[in-house]
C-alpha cells in the first residue's frame, strides 16, 4: 500500500561516513517529505557525533529491534558494512518499513533472493514495502537524458562500449577489518567500487548475455582481487570492455558508448553533472543540426547523488510501487558481478541465467575459490 504519511518517518542504521556525508544531506534536502526520527549504531561515540549533526527530534539506539519498536519508521536507510545488510534489510521489511540500502545490497544472489522473499512476505498484497540499493549514478539528469536518447534510437544502435572504474586505495584503506574479505565485503573493486559504473552501464545498455573475465591480486595483501577486467556481450549485440581497479594513481570513472551515429561519454570520479557528459556525432551526422541539437543535456542540472535517488524513492513510496534499483533491475547488476567472478575463476565464459541455486557462485562471489591464489589462474 502507498505510504501516505507526510512527512515519511525515516531511520538510519549505521552512522559512519556514508550516512553522515551522503544520506543525512539527502534527507535534509527533502525535509518537506521525510523526517529523520531514529539512528542506530553500536558505537556510542559515533552515534553521539551523528545525533549532534542530525539536530533535534532524532533519537539514538544501540540496535535495530529497539529502534523499530520505538519509532515505527516508514523508511530505513542502511549504511553498515556489507555483511550486515541482508539481515538488517529483512528485519526492516518484516517490520513494515521500506529499505534503501548502500551497495552492495547483499553479498550473493542467494542473499538477494532472501530479501526478495522477505519483500513478498511483508507485502503479499502488493504495494510494498520494498528494498532498493543505492545506485545514485542512475539518477542524475545527464544519465536520464542519455538513457532516453539511447532508448529512442537517437544515437543509432549501440555498438562498442567501455566502462572504467580505476581508483587508488592504499594499505591504510584495507586496515578496516571488513574490507578486502570475501565474507564481509563480498569482493574487491568489482564488488565495492566498480559496481556503480557497471550498474550505470547496464542501466544504459540493457540486458547482458555473456561475459569473459580475469581478476588479479597484484598489490594488496587481501583475500579478494584488487583488479578485474571483462569482455561483455549485450543482448543487443553491443560489446563492451570493463575495468575495475584500486591500483590506479590517476583516478577516473568513465563510461563511453559508441553508437552508429554518435559517441556518448561520461567522465567523472565520484559524481557527475551535465557538463561531464559529451556527445560526438559521427561524420555522416555532423551536418544534421536539428538532430544533434536534441543531444544537448537538459537545462536543469541534477547531479548524481543520494538526494536525487531519494526523490525517486519517495515518489515510489507515495504511489505504493516498486522503486527503481530494486527487484529484477538490481538483481541483474548483482548477477553480472557474480558472473564476472565466476568467469575470472573458471577461465570460462558465463551466460546470463546460468547462475542457478545449485551453482556455487549463486551462494558466494568467490564460488569455491575462497583461498584463491591469482598465480594459479
C-alpha angles and dihedrals in degrees: 000000000000117000102241099179115115114231100024112234111238137184132189125219110206121021102209129122100297093051094043095042102037115011097044093052089046091053091047091050089058098038091136090062105031135032125200109228105162144027130193128203134145090214107081094196094050091045092051091051091051094048090053089056095041094060133214124345098035118115124202127225135182093220144022096243093061093044096049092049094048102039105027091206123199091211132034120195113201122206103158128119111296098252090065097052102086096053094041092048092050092048093051093046092050088054090055097254126135114235133221107181134185117248130305095043087199142344102255146012088256090059091045090056089050088057091047089053090050089052091053093048093048095045105027091150092056129246099089166233094214135175120228132182125229107255097153096169090074091064107059116105090244093060093044090052094047091049092051091051093048094047091048092050091240092138096040125246115332109246114162130017141180126202117190133180105169109165136153128239124174132210093271090060090061093048087087100099098229097050122098094016126116095218096051107026100023094226145336130278091328091063102026107034117011091046090090097056093040090052090050091049090054090044089057101038103031129219121011122216109188139016134189115187150172130201134189143185099214106156117001125078095229137119098247133054126283094199136027136176132190145181113217135192118200127210088250089061094251116138128214144184120220126196126183121180143158091189100076120110091193099061121205142151114210142170121184125179120187110203130181092264106025148005118237117196135182119195121179140112117232100351141001145215131200093276091062091069122082131188121200118188121221115249093258091054102045095095095052098094096167090057099041091047088065089062092067110116117252120280089236109075111208108176120216105265147134087261092058092051093044090057091059092043092054090049089055091049092052091050095041092234133131109275124231114269095039139090118018090347095064093035090060090061093048091048089052091055093047090050091050091054093045092051091047093051098041099036088227133114116259124209130209112268093024096108100085123166092269091058115097090223089060088064100040136008091235093051105199093334101089088134091049118166111193095212088065094060 
